[in-house]
Amino acid sequence: MAAVTDLTWQQLETASGLSLISSDASGLIIKISALTGSNATDKNTSGVIEALFKLRDFASTAQESANDGKPIGERLASFPASSSGTAVDGYVIQTGQIVAKTPLSTSGLGGINN
């Protein structure tokens, strides 16, 4: 079998369970309102942290599905599970990583395998 080295936009949308990605003549469009639940129409609206954190979590879920049945060494390992700290003052600190291998050339970012 070939190693999983990336995810497709369809895999990401499927993992989200949302109607998250559409397309038009200019290319693919990620619907921010589907991620945040608010209909942001102004680029000066906040919500970047929430949207990117959710995208990373959906990518982690998509990675689990893509890795199903793959042997060690061929599994994508770019989106490890996020971790949570202890609740303080009604909040919990969560972290999530994106791990990629970067070539020494100028392009071609790719996923890592475990």
SVG drawing of the C-alpha trace seen along z (x, -y; Angstrom):
<svg xmlns="http://www.w3.org/2000/svg" viewBox="-25 -45 42 48">
<polyline fill="none" stroke="black" stroke-width="0.4" points="0.0,0.0 1.0,-3.6 1.7,-5.8 -0.9,-8.5 0.9,-11.8 -2.0,-14.3 -5.7,-14.7 -8.2,-15.8 -10.6,-18.6 -13.5,-16.1 -12.0,-14.0 -11.9,-17.2 -15.5,-18.1 -16.7,-14.6 -14.9,-14.6 -16.5,-17.9 -20.0,-16.6 -20.8,-20.1 -21.5,-21.6 -18.1,-23.3 -16.5,-23.6 -17.9,-24.8 -16.4,-25.9 -16.8,-28.5 -14.8,-29.6 -12.1,-31.0 -11.6,-27.7 -12.5,-26.1 -14.2,-28.1 -14.2,-27.3 -17.4,-28.6 -16.4,-30.3 -20.0,-30.6 -20.2,-26.8 -17.2,-26.6 -18.1,-29.4 -21.9,-29.4 -22.0,-33.1 -22.5,-34.7 -19.4,-36.8 -19.4,-39.0 -16.8,-41.5 -13.1,-40.6 -12.6,-42.6 -14.8,-40.2 -12.9,-38.1 -13.2,-34.3 -9.9,-33.1 -8.8,-31.1 -12.1,-29.3 -12.2,-28.5 -8.6,-27.3 -8.8,-25.2 -11.9,-23.5 -10.3,-22.9 -7.3,-21.3 -9.6,-19.1 -11.6,-18.1 -8.2,-17.3 -7.3,-15.1 -10.6,-13.2 -10.1,-12.9 -6.6,-11.6 -7.9,-8.8 -10.3,-7.7 -7.6,-7.9 -5.2,-5.8 -7.8,-3.1 -6.2,0.2 -2.8,-1.3 0.3,0.3 2.7,-1.7 5.0,-3.6 2.3,-4.4 -0.1,-6.3 -0.3,-10.1 0.8,-11.6 0.4,-15.4 -2.6,-16.0 -2.0,-14.5 -4.9,-14.6 -5.3,-17.9 -4.7,-18.0 -6.5,-19.8 -5.4,-21.2 -7.2,-21.8 -10.2,-24.1 -9.5,-27.4 -12.0,-30.3 -14.4,-28.6 -11.8,-28.0 -9.6,-25.1 -6.4,-25.5 -6.3,-23.3 -3.4,-22.8 -3.3,-21.2 -0.4,-20.7 0.0,-20.5 3.2,-18.6 4.7,-18.8 7.9,-18.0 9.3,-21.0 11.6,-20.4 14.8,-22.5 13.5,-23.7 10.9,-26.5 7.7,-24.5 6.1,-21.1 5.0,-21.0 3.9,-17.5 2.7,-15.3 4.8,-13.0 4.2,-9.3 4.5,-7.1"/>
</svg>
